[in-house]
Amino acid sequence: MTALQNLDSIRHFQSLCDACQTLASRYHGPADLRLYADGYLHALRRTAVLDPLSQRRLEEVVDRWILDPSSFVGPGDNFSTLYETGRN
């Protein structure tokens, strides 16, 4: 298993997790979350904030995490409403 060891990587992972959870709570689906994560990771690559090894590990962890529906909670902290399209 790939673990994040760099403190900056951990901070970026947490920031990405928080942003994706906010998007999921606003009824954004997996494709939207993937697009957001890809953009975030691309920006990190372009700015070279992380060393190449830390960047690669972060990308691997995000790839696994974002595909796991148990990583997110739906609107109203309800798993059953995750990714529902019914917006009022």
Buried (B, 14 or more C-beta within 10 A) or exposed (E): EEEBEBEBBBEBBEEBBEBBBEBBBEBBEBEBBBEBBBEBBEEBBEEEEBEEEBBEBBBBBBBEBBEEEEBBBBBEEEEEBBBEEEEE
